[in-house]
């Protein structure tokens, strides 16, 4: 599994960008986002991107992963449906500021860890105690179930990598 879109992505509600036959338990997603306008936003979250293998906003396989934001904070969800709100290093996100995020889920020792980072700062991490592989997975920018990020800023340079393939390649080269 690998997806790369350099430059701006056209964000709109329900926009299906691509599909993956399988989704690994270990992955990395990087992207850039600038929130230019949060007027009209509330405490309710709007969707930036959403990876899912079911046709609803909730349930197993619905957020593997996804990114949302509200008038103040970013929020990321991983495959076990746990969602985390990133309150920034100290404060709310800032308008007209470029944020480069890296979201990973990977094996560390005997645990699979879900992490969300801004640039090189680790903002959040948690164990995903029940990581799963999924089939017939769709990437939405943004999903059909939530209000869309479309009129609130820019979303660009989306790169998705299956880390289990990378790990296998590194192990194979080391033999």
matplotlib code that plots the C-alpha trace (Angstrom):
import matplotlib.pyplot as plt

x = [0.0, 1.4, -0.2, 1.4, -0.2, 2.2, 0.6, -2.9, -5.7, -9.2, -11.2, -14.9, -17.5, -17.7, -14.8, -13.4, -9.7, -8.6, -9.1, -6.7, -7.3, -5.7, -4.7, -1.8, -1.5, 1.6, 1.5, 2.7, 0.7, 2.2, 0.5, 0.5, -2.5, -3.2, -6.4, -7.2, -10.7, -12.5, -15.4, -18.6, -16.8, -18.0, -16.9, -18.1, -15.4, -15.2, -13.3, -10.1, -9.4, -10.9, -9.8, -12.6, -13.9, -17.4, -20.2, -20.8, -18.9, -18.7, -17.8, -14.9, -13.1, -14.6, -11.5, -8.4, -7.3, -8.7, -8.1, -10.6, -10.6, -12.9, -12.7, -9.7, -8.0, -6.9, -8.2, -6.9, -8.4, -6.8, -8.1, -9.4, -11.7, -9.9, -9.8, -7.3, -7.6, -4.3, -4.4, -1.1, 2.1, 0.4, -2.5, -5.0, -3.9, -3.1, -4.8, -2.6, 0.1, 1.6, 1.3, 3.2, 1.8, 3.1, 0.8, 2.2, 1.1, 3.9, 5.3, 7.6, 8.8, 5.7, 3.2, 1.6, 1.8, -0.3, 1.4, 0.6, 3.4, 3.7, 7.0, 9.5, 7.5, 5.7, 2.3, 0.4, 0.9, -1.1, -1.1, -3.5, -4.2, -6.1, -4.5, -6.1, -5.6, -8.6, -9.8, -11.5, -10.4, -11.3, -9.6, -11.9, -10.8, -13.2, -15.7, -19.5, -20.5, -19.0, -19.0, -16.0, -12.8, -13.1, -13.8, -11.5, -8.0, -5.6, -4.6, -1.6, 1.3, -0.5, 1.7, 0.6, 3.1, 2.6, 5.4, 5.0, 6.4, 9.3, 10.0, 10.0, 12.3, 14.8, 14.8, 15.4, 18.3, 19.9, 20.0]
y = [0.0, 3.3, 6.6, 9.9, 13.2, 16.1, 19.6, 20.7, 18.2, 19.2, 18.6, 18.1, 16.2, 12.6, 12.8, 9.3, 9.6, 6.0, 2.5, 0.0, -3.7, -4.1, -1.8, -2.9, -2.7, -0.6, 2.6, 6.2, 9.1, 12.6, 15.7, 19.5, 21.5, 25.2, 26.4, 29.8, 30.3, 28.8, 31.2, 29.2, 26.3, 25.1, 22.5, 19.8, 18.3, 18.6, 16.1, 16.5, 12.9, 9.6, 6.0, 3.5, 0.1, 0.6, 2.9, 4.8, 7.2, 4.8, 1.2, -1.2, -0.1, 3.3, 5.3, 3.5, 6.4, 9.8, 13.5, 16.1, 19.6, 22.0, 25.7, 25.1, 21.7, 18.9, 15.4, 12.0, 8.6, 5.2, 1.7, 0.7, 3.7, 5.6, 9.3, 11.8, 15.5, 17.4, 20.5, 21.6, 21.7, 24.4, 26.0, 25.9, 25.7, 29.0, 30.3, 30.7, 28.5, 25.5, 22.3, 19.2, 16.1, 12.6, 9.9, 6.5, 3.1, 0.7, -2.1, -1.1, -4.1, -6.1, -3.2, -1.5, 2.2, 5.0, 8.3, 11.8, 14.3, 17.9, 18.3, 16.6, 17.0, 14.0, 15.3, 12.1, 8.4, 5.5, 1.7, 0.2, -3.0, -4.6, -3.6, -5.2, -5.5, -4.3, -5.1, -2.9, 0.3, 3.7, 7.1, 10.1, 13.7, 14.5, 11.8, 11.7, 11.6, 14.8, 18.4, 19.1, 21.0, 22.3, 26.0, 26.3, 26.0, 23.9, 20.2, 19.1, 16.7, 13.6, 10.5, 7.1, 4.2, 0.7, 0.3, -3.5, -3.7, -1.4, -3.5, -6.7, -5.1, -3.9, -7.3, -9.1, -6.8, -7.5, -11.2]
z = [0.0, -1.0, -2.0, -2.7, -3.8, -4.1, -4.0, -3.0, -2.8, -3.8, -0.6, -0.8, 1.2, 0.2, -2.2, -2.7, -3.7, -3.9, -2.6, -1.1, -1.3, 2.1, 5.0, 7.2, 11.0, 10.5, 8.5, 8.2, 6.9, 6.3, 5.2, 5.3, 6.5, 6.8, 8.5, 7.0, 8.3, 11.3, 11.2, 11.5, 13.1, 16.5, 19.0, 16.5, 14.4, 10.6, 8.5, 6.6, 5.5, 6.5, 5.8, 6.2, 5.1, 6.3, 5.1, 8.4, 10.6, 13.6, 14.2, 13.7, 10.6, 10.4, 11.4, 10.3, 10.6, 10.1, 10.8, 12.0, 13.5, 15.2, 15.9, 18.2, 17.9, 15.6, 16.3, 15.0, 15.2, 14.8, 13.9, 17.3, 17.1, 19.7, 19.0, 20.4, 20.5, 20.0, 22.0, 20.4, 22.4, 24.7, 22.9, 20.1, 16.5, 14.8, 11.7, 8.5, 10.0, 8.1, 10.1, 8.9, 10.5, 10.7, 11.9, 12.5, 13.8, 14.2, 16.3, 19.1, 21.0, 21.5, 21.4, 18.4, 19.1, 17.4, 17.3, 16.0, 15.6, 14.4, 12.7, 15.0, 18.2, 19.5, 20.6, 21.3, 21.5, 22.7, 22.4, 20.0, 21.9, 19.0, 15.7, 12.6, 9.0, 6.9, 3.4, 0.8, 2.4, 1.0, 1.3, 1.5, 1.3, 3.1, 4.2, 3.4, 7.0, 8.5, 7.6, 5.3, 5.8, 2.2, 2.8, 5.8, 4.4, 2.4, 2.6, 0.7, 0.2, 1.4, 1.6, 2.9, 3.4, 4.5, 7.1, 7.3, 3.7, 4.6, 7.7, 5.7, 3.1, 5.7, 7.5, 4.1, 3.2, 6.6, 6.0]

ax = plt.figure().add_subplot(projection="3d")
ax.plot(x, y, z, "-o")
ax.set_aspect("equal")
plt.show()
